[in-house]
Amino acid sequence: MTTIKYSIPNISCGHCVNTIQMEVSEIEGVQSVTAFEDSREVEITFDNPATEDGIKALLEEINYPVAGLAM
Ligand SMILES: [Cu+2]
């Protein structure tokens, strides 16, 4: 199990938070997704078969590209 936190500058409102949480949680292997409107970050816990590359690709596809790891 891996937990990772990404910075996603495109997060701007509660709708973004809901969209990200809904879409990312659809990925097989993703255990939990929490997006934060104020800090524009998303914390994702996942295991196989989900991968970081797959998660990032999906976020890019739905117009929330990852800028990097959040501190
Ligand atoms: Cu929004």
N, CA, C, O and the ligand as a Tripos MOL2 file, in Angstrom:
@<TRIPOS>MOLECULE
protein
  285   283    72     0     0
PROTEIN
NO_CHARGES

@<TRIPOS>ATOM
      1 N           0.8490   -1.1970    0.0000 N.3       1 MET1
      2 CA          0.0000    0.0000    0.0000 C.3       1 MET1
      3 C           0.8820    1.2440    0.0000 C.2       1 MET1
      4 O           1.8450    1.3410    0.7610 O.2       1 MET1
      5 N           0.5410    2.1730   -0.8530 N.am      2 THR2
      6 CA          1.3180    3.4010   -0.9680 C.3       2 THR2
      7 C           0.3930    4.5970   -0.7890 C.2       2 THR2
      8 O          -0.7160    4.6150   -1.3230 O.2       2 THR2
      9 N           0.8460    5.5920   -0.0420 N.am      3 THR3
     10 CA          0.1010    6.8450    0.0480 C.3       3 THR3
     11 C           0.9780    7.9480   -0.5040 C.2       3 THR3
     12 O           2.1430    8.0910   -0.1310 O.2       3 THR3
     13 N           0.3920    8.7240   -1.4000 N.am      4 ILE4
     14 CA          1.1560    9.7770   -2.0490 C.3       4 ILE4
     15 C           0.3180   11.0420   -2.0850 C.2       4 ILE4
     16 O          -0.9100   10.9790   -2.1540 O.2       4 ILE4
     17 N           0.9790   12.1860   -2.0400 N.am      5 LYS5
     18 CA          0.2520   13.4620   -2.0520 C.3       5 LYS5
     19 C           0.7960   14.3190   -3.1870 C.2       5 LYS5
     20 O           1.9910   14.6080   -3.2580 O.2       5 LYS5
     21 N          -0.1090   14.7150   -4.0660 N.am      6 TYR6
     22 CA          0.2710   15.5110   -5.2260 C.3       6 TYR6
     23 C          -0.2380   16.9370   -5.1190 C.2       6 TYR6
     24 O          -1.2700   17.2100   -4.5060 O.2       6 TYR6
     25 N           0.5080   17.8260   -5.7280 N.am      7 SER7
     26 CA          0.0740   19.2080   -5.9020 C.3       7 SER7
     27 C          -0.6330   19.3290   -7.2520 C.2       7 SER7
     28 O          -0.0770   18.9550   -8.2850 O.2       7 SER7
     29 N          -1.8640   19.8540   -7.2390 N.am      8 ILE8
     30 CA         -2.6620   19.9930   -8.4630 C.3       8 ILE8
     31 C          -3.2090   21.4130   -8.5310 C.2       8 ILE8
     32 O          -4.2660   21.7000   -7.9690 O.2       8 ILE8
     33 N          -2.4950   22.2990   -9.2140 N.am      9 PRO9
     34 CA         -2.8610   23.7280   -9.2180 C.3       9 PRO9
     35 C          -4.2480   24.0160   -9.7840 C.2       9 PRO9
     36 O          -4.8460   25.0360   -9.4430 O.2       9 PRO9
     37 N          -4.7750   23.1390  -10.6440 N.am     10 ASN10
     38 CA         -6.0920   23.3990  -11.2480 C.3      10 ASN10
     39 C          -7.2580   23.2470  -10.2780 C.2      10 ASN10
     40 O          -8.3840   23.6030  -10.6230 O.2      10 ASN10
     41 N          -7.0240   22.7370   -9.0950 N.am     11 ILE11
     42 CA         -8.1260   22.6390   -8.1320 C.3      11 ILE11
     43 C          -8.5300   24.0490   -7.7170 C.2      11 ILE11
     44 O          -7.7120   24.8070   -7.1950 O.2      11 ILE11
     45 N          -9.8050   24.4020   -7.9520 N.am     12 SER12
     46 CA        -10.2300   25.7620   -7.6300 C.3      12 SER12
     47 C         -11.5240   25.8290   -6.8350 C.2      12 SER12
     48 O         -11.8680   26.8970   -6.3290 O.2      12 SER12
     49 N         -12.2510   24.7260   -6.7070 N.am     13 CYS13
     50 CA        -13.5140   24.7870   -5.9710 C.3      13 CYS13
     51 C         -13.9400   23.3910   -5.5350 C.2      13 CYS13
     52 O         -13.2670   22.4020   -5.8250 O.2      13 CYS13
     53 N         -15.0550   23.3290   -4.8400 N.am     14 GLY14
     54 CA        -15.5640   22.0560   -4.3460 C.3      14 GLY14
     55 C         -15.9330   21.0930   -5.4600 C.2      14 GLY14
     56 O         -15.8790   19.8770   -5.2810 O.2      14 GLY14
     57 N         -16.3080   21.6370   -6.6060 N.am     15 HIS15
     58 CA        -16.6300   20.7850   -7.7470 C.3      15 HIS15
     59 C         -15.3930   20.0150   -8.2050 C.2      15 HIS15
     60 O         -15.4690   18.8260   -8.5150 O.2      15 HIS15
     61 N         -14.2700   20.6950   -8.2440 N.am     16 CYS16
     62 CA        -13.0050   20.0450   -8.6150 C.3      16 CYS16
     63 C         -12.6970   18.9090   -7.6380 C.2      16 CYS16
     64 O         -12.3100   17.8120   -8.0410 O.2      16 CYS16
     65 N         -12.8750   19.1890   -6.3630 N.am     17 VAL17
     66 CA        -12.6060   18.1970   -5.3180 C.3      17 VAL17
     67 C         -13.4670   16.9550   -5.5520 C.2      17 VAL17
     68 O         -12.9720   15.8290   -5.5060 O.2      17 VAL17
     69 N         -14.7790   17.1760   -5.8060 N.am     18 ASN18
     70 CA        -15.6860   16.0460   -6.0320 C.3      18 ASN18
     71 C         -15.3170   15.2650   -7.2790 C.2      18 ASN18
     72 O         -15.3120   14.0340   -7.2700 O.2      18 ASN18
     73 N         -15.0050   15.9820   -8.3590 N.am     19 THR19
     74 CA        -14.6560   15.3210   -9.6190 C.3      19 THR19
     75 C         -13.4280   14.4360   -9.4400 C.2      19 THR19
     76 O         -13.4250   13.2730   -9.8430 O.2      19 THR19
     77 N         -12.3910   14.9930   -8.8350 N.am     20 ILE20
     78 CA        -11.1530   14.2310   -8.6380 C.3      20 ILE20
     79 C         -11.4030   13.0040   -7.7680 C.2      20 ILE20
     80 O         -10.9450   11.9060   -8.0830 O.2      20 ILE20
     81 N         -12.1240   13.1950   -6.6850 N.am     21 GLN21
     82 CA        -12.3720   12.0670   -5.7820 C.3      21 GLN21
     83 C         -13.1830   10.9750   -6.4730 C.2      21 GLN21
     84 O         -12.9030    9.7880   -6.3020 O.2      21 GLN21
     85 N         -14.1810   11.3720   -7.2510 N.am     22 MET22
     86 CA        -15.0060   10.3960   -7.9580 C.3      22 MET22
     87 C         -14.2170    9.6430   -9.0150 C.2      22 MET22
     88 O         -14.2640    8.4150   -9.0870 O.2      22 MET22
     89 N         -13.4890   10.3960   -9.8360 N.am     23 GLU23
     90 CA        -12.7850    9.7800  -10.9660 C.3      23 GLU23
     91 C         -11.6300    8.8990  -10.5040 C.2      23 GLU23
     92 O         -11.4770    7.7770  -10.9870 O.2      23 GLU23
     93 N         -10.8260    9.3880   -9.5850 N.am     24 VAL24
     94 CA         -9.6470    8.6180   -9.1660 C.3      24 VAL24
     95 C         -10.0710    7.3680   -8.4020 C.2      24 VAL24
     96 O          -9.4070    6.3350   -8.4890 O.2      24 VAL24
     97 N         -11.1710    7.4520   -7.6540 N.am     25 SER25
     98 CA        -11.5990    6.2810   -6.8870 C.3      25 SER25
     99 C         -12.1060    5.1580   -7.7900 C.2      25 SER25
    100 O         -12.2600    4.0210   -7.3430 O.2      25 SER25
    101 N         -12.3670    5.4750   -9.0640 N.am     26 GLU26
    102 CA        -12.7880    4.4570  -10.0320 C.3      26 GLU26
    103 C         -11.6290    3.5510  -10.4600 C.2      26 GLU26
    104 O         -11.8560    2.4520  -10.9670 O.2      26 GLU26
    105 N         -10.4010    4.0040  -10.2580 N.am     27 ILE27
    106 CA         -9.2440    3.2100  -10.6780 C.3      27 ILE27
    107 C          -9.1320    1.9830   -9.7660 C.2      27 ILE27
    108 O          -9.1500    2.0960   -8.5400 O.2      27 ILE27
    109 N          -9.0190    0.8360  -10.3840 N.am     28 GLU28
    110 CA         -8.8990   -0.3970   -9.6140 C.3      28 GLU28
    111 C          -7.6060   -0.3810   -8.8010 C.2      28 GLU28
    112 O          -6.5290   -0.1400   -9.3470 O.2      28 GLU28
    113 N          -7.7100   -0.6310   -7.5200 N.am     29 GLY29
    114 CA         -6.5330   -0.6350   -6.6500 C.3      29 GLY29
    115 C          -6.4270    0.6110   -5.7870 C.2      29 GLY29
    116 O          -5.6760    0.6370   -4.8130 O.2      29 GLY29
    117 N          -7.1840    1.6480   -6.1470 N.am     30 VAL30
    118 CA         -7.1730    2.8680   -5.3350 C.3      30 VAL30
    119 C          -8.0630    2.6500   -4.1130 C.2      30 VAL30
    120 O          -9.2360    2.2990   -4.2360 O.2      30 VAL30
    121 N          -7.4860    2.8640   -2.9390 N.am     31 GLN31
    122 CA         -8.2120    2.6270   -1.6920 C.3      31 GLN31
    123 C          -8.9180    3.8840   -1.1900 C.2      31 GLN31
    124 O         -10.0490    3.8220   -0.7080 O.2      31 GLN31
    125 N          -8.2490    5.0070   -1.3060 N.am     32 SER32
    126 CA         -8.8760    6.2450   -0.8570 C.3      32 SER32
    127 C          -8.2890    7.4400   -1.5910 C.2      32 SER32
    128 O          -7.1260    7.4440   -1.9950 O.2      32 SER32
    129 N          -9.1290    8.4490   -1.7500 N.am     33 VAL33
    130 CA         -8.7350    9.6860   -2.4310 C.3      33 VAL33
    131 C          -9.3090   10.8410   -1.6400 C.2      33 VAL33
    132 O         -10.5180   10.8980   -1.4130 O.2      33 VAL33
    133 N          -8.4660   11.7550   -1.2230 N.am     34 THR34
    134 CA         -8.9590   12.9540   -0.5540 C.3      34 THR34
    135 C          -8.3310   14.1660   -1.2300 C.2      34 THR34
    136 O          -7.1100   14.3190   -1.2430 O.2      34 THR34
    137 N          -9.1770   15.0210   -1.7900 N.am     35 ALA35
    138 CA         -8.6890   16.2400   -2.4280 C.3      35 ALA35
    139 C          -8.9430   17.4150   -1.4890 C.2      35 ALA35
    140 O          -9.9430   17.4520   -0.7740 O.2      35 ALA35
    141 N          -8.0300   18.3590   -1.5060 N.am     36 PHE36
    142 CA         -8.1110   19.5300   -0.6210 C.3      36 PHE36
    143 C          -8.1780   20.7900   -1.4610 C.2      36 PHE36
    144 O          -7.2650   21.1020   -2.2260 O.2      36 PHE36
    145 N          -9.2930   21.5140   -1.2980 N.am     37 GLU37
    146 CA         -9.5140   22.7260   -2.0870 C.3      37 GLU37
    147 C          -8.5020   23.8190   -1.7210 C.2      37 GLU37
    148 O          -7.9190   24.4460   -2.6060 O.2      37 GLU37
    149 N          -8.2950   24.0450   -0.4280 N.am     38 ASP38
    150 CA         -7.4620   25.1690    0.0120 C.3      38 ASP38
    151 C          -6.0020   25.0150   -0.3800 C.2      38 ASP38
    152 O          -5.3830   25.9580   -0.8730 O.2      38 ASP38
    153 N          -5.4540   23.8290   -0.1620 N.am     39 SER39
    154 CA         -4.0300   23.6280   -0.4530 C.3      39 SER39
    155 C          -3.8020   23.1450   -1.8830 C.2      39 SER39
    156 O          -2.6590   23.0500   -2.3300 O.2      39 SER39
    157 N          -4.8910   22.8360   -2.6070 N.am     40 ARG40
    158 CA         -4.7870   22.3200   -3.9760 C.3      40 ARG40
    159 C          -3.8930   21.0820   -4.0380 C.2      40 ARG40
    160 O          -2.9330   20.9950   -4.8030 O.2      40 ARG40
    161 N          -4.2680   20.1500   -3.1980 N.am     41 GLU41
    162 CA         -3.5200   18.8950   -3.1320 C.3      41 GLU41
    163 C          -4.4940   17.7300   -3.1290 C.2      41 GLU41
    164 O          -5.6760   17.8780   -2.8200 O.2      41 GLU41
    165 N          -3.9620   16.5660   -3.4820 N.am     42 VAL42
    166 CA         -4.7690   15.3600   -3.3900 C.3      42 VAL42
    167 C          -3.9180   14.2520   -2.7840 C.2      42 VAL42
    168 O          -2.7720   14.0400   -3.1790 O.2      42 VAL42
    169 N          -4.5000   13.5550   -1.8210 N.am     43 GLU43
    170 CA         -3.8150   12.4500   -1.1650 C.3      43 GLU43
    171 C          -4.4930   11.1540   -1.5880 C.2      43 GLU43
    172 O          -5.7050   10.9910   -1.4490 O.2      43 GLU43
    173 N          -3.6830   10.2380   -2.1070 N.am     44 ILE44
    174 CA         -4.2190    9.0010   -2.6810 C.3      44 ILE44
    175 C          -3.5050    7.8060   -2.0610 C.2      44 ILE44
    176 O          -2.2760    7.7620   -2.0060 O.2      44 ILE44
    177 N          -4.2840    6.8490   -1.6000 N.am     45 THR45
    178 CA         -3.7340    5.5880   -1.1030 C.3      45 THR45
    179 C          -4.1180    4.4950   -2.0850 C.2      45 THR45
    180 O          -5.2880    4.3390   -2.4350 O.2      45 THR45
    181 N          -3.1200    3.7420   -2.5230 N.am     46 PHE46
    182 CA         -3.3980    2.7410   -3.5590 C.3      46 PHE46
    183 C          -2.4790    1.5340   -3.4260 C.2      46 PHE46
    184 O          -1.4790    1.5450   -2.7080 O.2      46 PHE46
    185 N          -2.8630    0.5090   -4.1430 N.am     47 ASP47
    186 CA         -2.1050   -0.7360   -4.1870 C.3      47 ASP47
    187 C          -2.2520   -1.2910   -5.5980 C.2      47 ASP47
    188 O          -2.9900   -0.7280   -6.4070 O.2      47 ASP47
    189 N          -1.5760   -2.3630   -5.9010 N.am     48 ASN48
    190 CA         -1.7270   -2.9990   -7.2190 C.3      48 ASN48
    191 C          -3.1970   -3.3050   -7.4790 C.2      48 ASN48
    192 O          -3.9100   -3.6780   -6.5480 O.2      48 ASN48
    193 N          -3.6740   -3.1600   -8.7170 N.am     49 PRO49
    194 CA         -2.9180   -2.8570   -9.9280 C.3      49 PRO49
    195 C          -2.7780   -1.3590  -10.2220 C.2      49 PRO49
    196 O          -2.2850   -1.0030  -11.2920 O.2      49 PRO49
    197 N          -3.1850   -0.4870   -9.3300 N.am     50 ALA50
    198 CA         -3.0330    0.9520   -9.5870 C.3      50 ALA50
    199 C          -1.5490    1.3260   -9.5470 C.2      50 ALA50
    200 O          -0.7770    0.7530   -8.7780 O.2      50 ALA50
    201 N          -1.1660    2.2810  -10.3720 N.am     51 THR51
    202 CA          0.2200    2.7620  -10.3910 C.3      51 THR51
    203 C           0.2110    4.2810  -10.3960 C.2      51 THR51
    204 O          -0.7800    4.9090  -10.7700 O.2      51 THR51
    205 N           1.3260    4.8620   -9.9750 N.am     52 GLU52
    206 CA          1.4590    6.3200  -10.0100 C.3      52 GLU52
    207 C           1.2670    6.8470  -11.4290 C.2      52 GLU52
    208 O           0.5870    7.8500  -11.6420 O.2      52 GLU52
    209 N           1.8720    6.1610  -12.3940 N.am     53 ASP53
    210 CA          1.7510    6.6020  -13.7880 C.3      53 ASP53
    211 C           0.3000    6.6030  -14.2520 C.2      53 ASP53
    212 O          -0.1490    7.5290  -14.9280 O.2      53 ASP53
    213 N          -0.4270    5.5490  -13.8800 N.am     54 GLY54
    214 CA         -1.8280    5.4460  -14.2640 C.3      54 GLY54
    215 C          -2.6730    6.5280  -13.6220 C.2      54 GLY54
    216 O          -3.5510    7.1060  -14.2630 O.2      54 GLY54
    217 N          -2.4070    6.7960  -12.3610 N.am     55 ILE55
    218 CA         -3.1560    7.8300  -11.6390 C.3      55 ILE55
    219 C          -2.8720    9.2060  -12.2500 C.2      55 ILE55
    220 O          -3.7890    9.9970  -12.4720 O.2      55 ILE55
    221 N          -1.5960    9.4790  -12.5170 N.am     56 LYS56
    222 CA         -1.2300   10.7710  -13.1210 C.3      56 LYS56
    223 C          -1.8450   10.9360  -14.5020 C.2      56 LYS56
    224 O          -2.2930   12.0250  -14.8630 O.2      56 LYS56
    225 N          -1.8660    9.8550  -15.2730 N.am     57 ALA57
    226 CA         -2.4310    9.9120  -16.6250 C.3      57 ALA57
    227 C          -3.9170   10.2450  -16.5610 C.2      57 ALA57
    228 O          -4.4150   11.0490  -17.3490 O.2      57 ALA57
    229 N          -4.6210    9.6230  -15.6200 N.am     58 LEU58
    230 CA         -6.0500    9.9100  -15.4830 C.3      58 LEU58
    231 C          -6.2670   11.3640  -15.0690 C.2      58 LEU58
    232 O          -7.1440   12.0390  -15.6070 O.2      58 LEU58
    233 N          -5.4800   11.8420  -14.1280 N.am     59 LEU59
    234 CA         -5.6440   13.2300  -13.6710 C.3      59 LEU59
    235 C          -5.3990   14.2140  -14.8070 C.2      59 LEU59
    236 O          -6.0740   15.2370  -14.9140 O.2      59 LEU59
    237 N          -4.4360   13.8950  -15.6410 N.am     60 GLU60
    238 CA         -4.1590   14.7610  -16.7830 C.3      60 GLU60
    239 C          -5.3420   14.7430  -17.7550 C.2      60 GLU60
    240 O          -5.7560   15.7770  -18.2790 O.2      60 GLU60
    241 N          -5.8710   13.5360  -17.9770 N.am     61 GLU61
    242 CA         -6.9980   13.3420  -18.8880 C.3      61 GLU61
    243 C          -8.2150   14.1630  -18.4610 C.2      61 GLU61
    244 O          -8.9220   14.6980  -19.3160 O.2      61 GLU61
    245 N          -8.4690   14.2710  -17.1680 N.am     62 ILE62
    246 CA         -9.6400   15.0180  -16.6960 C.3      62 ILE62
    247 C          -9.2900   16.4800  -16.3870 C.2      62 ILE62
    248 O         -10.0460   17.1950  -15.7290 O.2      62 ILE62
    249 N          -8.1230   16.8980  -16.8810 N.am     63 ASN63
    250 CA         -7.7160   18.3050  -16.8130 C.3      63 ASN63
    251 C          -7.2590   18.7660  -15.4260 C.2      63 ASN63
    252 O          -7.3830   19.9390  -15.0750 O.2      63 ASN63
    253 N          -6.7350   17.8280  -14.6550 N.am     64 TYR64
    254 CA         -6.1090   18.1850  -13.3840 C.3      64 TYR64
    255 C          -4.6800   17.6270  -13.3350 C.2      64 TYR64
    256 O          -4.3780   16.7520  -12.5240 O.2      64 TYR64
    257 N          -3.8090   18.1390  -14.2090 N.am     65 PRO65
    258 CA         -2.4450   17.5870  -14.2330 C.3      65 PRO65
    259 C          -1.7050   17.8020  -12.9230 C.2      65 PRO65
    260 O          -1.8760   18.8150  -12.2450 O.2      65 PRO65
    261 N          -0.8810   16.8210  -12.5870 N.am     66 VAL66
    262 CA         -0.0870   16.8710  -11.3700 C.3      66 VAL66
    263 C           1.1350   17.7650  -11.5840 C.2      66 VAL66
    264 O           1.8800   17.5840  -12.5470 O.2      66 VAL66
    265 N           1.3360   18.7280  -10.6860 N.am     67 ALA67
    266 CA          2.4880   19.6270  -10.8040 C.3      67 ALA67
    267 C           3.7070   19.0420  -10.1080 C.2      67 ALA67
    268 O           4.8400   19.4080  -10.4220 O.2      67 ALA67
    269 N           3.4840   18.1500   -9.1790 N.am     68 GLY68
    270 CA          4.6010   17.5590   -8.4450 C.3      68 GLY68
    271 C           4.1090   16.9870   -7.1430 C.2      68 GLY68
    272 O           2.9070   16.9590   -6.8790 O.2      68 GLY68
    273 N           5.0390   16.5310   -6.3280 N.am     69 LEU69
    274 CA          4.6770   15.9960   -5.0300 C.3      69 LEU69
    275 C           4.3840   17.1490   -4.0840 C.2      69 LEU69
    276 O           5.0900   18.1570   -4.0870 O.2      69 LEU69
    277 N           3.3450   17.0000   -3.2780 N.am     70 ALA70
    278 CA          3.0520   17.9920   -2.2480 C.3      70 ALA70
    279 C           3.9250   17.7120   -1.0460 C.2      70 ALA70
    280 O           4.2680   16.5590   -0.7820 O.2      70 ALA70
    281 N           4.2870   18.7410   -0.3190 N.am     71 MET71
    282 CA          5.1490   18.5640    0.8500 C.3      71 MET71
    283 C           4.3400   18.0700    2.0420 C.2      71 MET71
    284 O           4.8950   17.8620    3.1200 O.2      71 MET71
    285 CU        -13.6480   23.5900   -9.4120 Cu       72 CU72
@<TRIPOS>BOND
     1     1     2 1
     2     2     3 1
     3     3     4 2
     4     3     5 am
     5     5     6 1
     6     6     7 1
     7     7     8 2
     8     7     9 am
     9     9    10 1
    10    10    11 1
    11    11    12 2
    12    11    13 am
    13    13    14 1
    14    14    15 1
    15    15    16 2
    16    15    17 am
    17    17    18 1
    18    18    19 1
    19    19    20 2
    20    19    21 am
    21    21    22 1
    22    22    23 1
    23    23    24 2
    24    23    25 am
    25    25    26 1
    26    26    27 1
    27    27    28 2
    28    27    29 am
    29    29    30 1
    30    30    31 1
    31    31    32 2
    32    31    33 am
    33    33    34 1
    34    34    35 1
    35    35    36 2
    36    35    37 am
    37    37    38 1
    38    38    39 1
    39    39    40 2
    40    39    41 am
    41    41    42 1
    42    42    43 1
    43    43    44 2
    44    43    45 am
    45    45    46 1
    46    46    47 1
    47    47    48 2
    48    47    49 am
    49    49    50 1
    50    50    51 1
    51    51    52 2
    52    51    53 am
    53    53    54 1
    54    54    55 1
    55    55    56 2
    56    55    57 am
    57    57    58 1
    58    58    59 1
    59    59    60 2
    60    59    61 am
    61    61    62 1
    62    62    63 1
    63    63    64 2
    64    63    65 am
    65    65    66 1
    66    66    67 1
    67    67    68 2
    68    67    69 am
    69    69    70 1
    70    70    71 1
    71    71    72 2
    72    71    73 am
    73    73    74 1
    74    74    75 1
    75    75    76 2
    76    75    77 am
    77    77    78 1
    78    78    79 1
    79    79    80 2
    80    79    81 am
    81    81    82 1
    82    82    83 1
    83    83    84 2
    84    83    85 am
    85    85    86 1
    86    86    87 1
    87    87    88 2
    88    87    89 am
    89    89    90 1
    90    90    91 1
    91    91    92 2
    92    91    93 am
    93    93    94 1
    94    94    95 1
    95    95    96 2
    96    95    97 am
    97    97    98 1
    98    98    99 1
    99    99   100 2
   100    99   101 am
   101   101   102 1
   102   102   103 1
   103   103   104 2
   104   103   105 am
   105   105   106 1
   106   106   107 1
   107   107   108 2
   108   107   109 am
   109   109   110 1
   110   110   111 1
   111   111   112 2
   112   111   113 am
   113   113   114 1
   114   114   115 1
   115   115   116 2
   116   115   117 am
   117   117   118 1
   118   118   119 1
   119   119   120 2
   120   119   121 am
   121   121   122 1
   122   122   123 1
   123   123   124 2
   124   123   125 am
   125   125   126 1
   126   126   127 1
   127   127   128 2
   128   127   129 am
   129   129   130 1
   130   130   131 1
   131   131   132 2
   132   131   133 am
   133   133   134 1
   134   134   135 1
   135   135   136 2
   136   135   137 am
   137   137   138 1
   138   138   139 1
   139   139   140 2
   140   139   141 am
   141   141   142 1
   142   142   143 1
   143   143   144 2
   144   143   145 am
   145   145   146 1
   146   146   147 1
   147   147   148 2
   148   147   149 am
   149   149   150 1
   150   150   151 1
   151   151   152 2
   152   151   153 am
   153   153   154 1
   154   154   155 1
   155   155   156 2
   156   155   157 am
   157   157   158 1
   158   158   159 1
   159   159   160 2
   160   159   161 am
   161   161   162 1
   162   162   163 1
   163   163   164 2
   164   163   165 am
   165   165   166 1
   166   166   167 1
   167   167   168 2
   168   167   169 am
   169   169   170 1
   170   170   171 1
   171   171   172 2
   172   171   173 am
   173   173   174 1
   174   174   175 1
   175   175   176 2
   176   175   177 am
   177   177   178 1
   178   178   179 1
   179   179   180 2
   180   179   181 am
   181   181   182 1
   182   182   183 1
   183   183   184 2
   184   183   185 am
   185   185   186 1
   186   186   187 1
   187   187   188 2
   188   187   189 am
   189   189   190 1
   190   190   191 1
   191   191   192 2
   192   191   193 am
   193   193   194 1
   194   194   195 1
   195   195   196 2
   196   195   197 am
   197   197   198 1
   198   198   199 1
   199   199   200 2
   200   199   201 am
   201   201   202 1
   202   202   203 1
   203   203   204 2
   204   203   205 am
   205   205   206 1
   206   206   207 1
   207   207   208 2
   208   207   209 am
   209   209   210 1
   210   210   211 1
   211   211   212 2
   212   211   213 am
   213   213   214 1
   214   214   215 1
   215   215   216 2
   216   215   217 am
   217   217   218 1
   218   218   219 1
   219   219   220 2
   220   219   221 am
   221   221   222 1
   222   222   223 1
   223   223   224 2
   224   223   225 am
   225   225   226 1
   226   226   227 1
   227   227   228 2
   228   227   229 am
   229   229   230 1
   230   230   231 1
   231   231   232 2
   232   231   233 am
   233   233   234 1
   234   234   235 1
   235   235   236 2
   236   235   237 am
   237   237   238 1
   238   238   239 1
   239   239   240 2
   240   239   241 am
   241   241   242 1
   242   242   243 1
   243   243   244 2
   244   243   245 am
   245   245   246 1
   246   246   247 1
   247   247   248 2
   248   247   249 am
   249   249   250 1
   250   250   251 1
   251   251   252 2
   252   251   253 am
   253   253   254 1
   254   254   255 1
   255   255   256 2
   256   255   257 am
   257   257   258 1
   258   258   259 1
   259   259   260 2
   260   259   261 am
   261   261   262 1
   262   262   263 1
   263   263   264 2
   264   263   265 am
   265   265   266 1
   266   266   267 1
   267   267   268 2
   268   267   269 am
   269   269   270 1
   270   270   271 1
   271   271   272 2
   272   271   273 am
   273   273   274 1
   274   274   275 1
   275   275   276 2
   276   275   277 am
   277   277   278 1
   278   278   279 1
   279   279   280 2
   280   279   281 am
   281   281   282 1
   282   282   283 1
   283   283   284 2
@<TRIPOS>SUBSTRUCTURE
     1 MET1         2 RESIDUE 1 A MET
     2 THR2         6 RESIDUE 1 A THR
     3 THR3        10 RESIDUE 1 A THR
     4 ILE4        14 RESIDUE 1 A ILE
     5 LYS5        18 RESIDUE 1 A LYS
     6 TYR6        22 RESIDUE 1 A TYR
     7 SER7        26 RESIDUE 1 A SER
     8 ILE8        30 RESIDUE 1 A ILE
     9 PRO9        34 RESIDUE 1 A PRO
    10 ASN10       38 RESIDUE 1 A ASN
    11 ILE11       42 RESIDUE 1 A ILE
    12 SER12       46 RESIDUE 1 A SER
    13 CYS13       50 RESIDUE 1 A CYS
    14 GLY14       54 RESIDUE 1 A GLY
    15 HIS15       58 RESIDUE 1 A HIS
    16 CYS16       62 RESIDUE 1 A CYS
    17 VAL17       66 RESIDUE 1 A VAL
    18 ASN18       70 RESIDUE 1 A ASN
    19 THR19       74 RESIDUE 1 A THR
    20 ILE20       78 RESIDUE 1 A ILE
    21 GLN21       82 RESIDUE 1 A GLN
    22 MET22       86 RESIDUE 1 A MET
    23 GLU23       90 RESIDUE 1 A GLU
    24 VAL24       94 RESIDUE 1 A VAL
    25 SER25       98 RESIDUE 1 A SER
    26 GLU26      102 RESIDUE 1 A GLU
    27 ILE27      106 RESIDUE 1 A ILE
    28 GLU28      110 RESIDUE 1 A GLU
    29 GLY29      114 RESIDUE 1 A GLY
    30 VAL30      118 RESIDUE 1 A VAL
    31 GLN31      122 RESIDUE 1 A GLN
    32 SER32      126 RESIDUE 1 A SER
    33 VAL33      130 RESIDUE 1 A VAL
    34 THR34      134 RESIDUE 1 A THR
    35 ALA35      138 RESIDUE 1 A ALA
    36 PHE36      142 RESIDUE 1 A PHE
    37 GLU37      146 RESIDUE 1 A GLU
    38 ASP38      150 RESIDUE 1 A ASP
    39 SER39      154 RESIDUE 1 A SER
    40 ARG40      158 RESIDUE 1 A ARG
    41 GLU41      162 RESIDUE 1 A GLU
    42 VAL42      166 RESIDUE 1 A VAL
    43 GLU43      170 RESIDUE 1 A GLU
    44 ILE44      174 RESIDUE 1 A ILE
    45 THR45      178 RESIDUE 1 A THR
    46 PHE46      182 RESIDUE 1 A PHE
    47 ASP47      186 RESIDUE 1 A ASP
    48 ASN48      190 RESIDUE 1 A ASN
    49 PRO49      194 RESIDUE 1 A PRO
    50 ALA50      198 RESIDUE 1 A ALA
    51 THR51      202 RESIDUE 1 A THR
    52 GLU52      206 RESIDUE 1 A GLU
    53 ASP53      210 RESIDUE 1 A ASP
    54 GLY54      214 RESIDUE 1 A GLY
    55 ILE55      218 RESIDUE 1 A ILE
    56 LYS56      222 RESIDUE 1 A LYS
    57 ALA57      226 RESIDUE 1 A ALA
    58 LEU58      230 RESIDUE 1 A LEU
    59 LEU59      234 RESIDUE 1 A LEU
    60 GLU60      238 RESIDUE 1 A GLU
    61 GLU61      242 RESIDUE 1 A GLU
    62 ILE62      246 RESIDUE 1 A ILE
    63 ASN63      250 RESIDUE 1 A ASN
    64 TYR64      254 RESIDUE 1 A TYR
    65 PRO65      258 RESIDUE 1 A PRO
    66 VAL66      262 RESIDUE 1 A VAL
    67 ALA67      266 RESIDUE 1 A ALA
    68 GLY68      270 RESIDUE 1 A GLY
    69 LEU69      274 RESIDUE 1 A LEU
    70 ALA70      278 RESIDUE 1 A ALA
    71 MET71      282 RESIDUE 1 A MET
    72 CU72       285 GROUP 0 **** ****
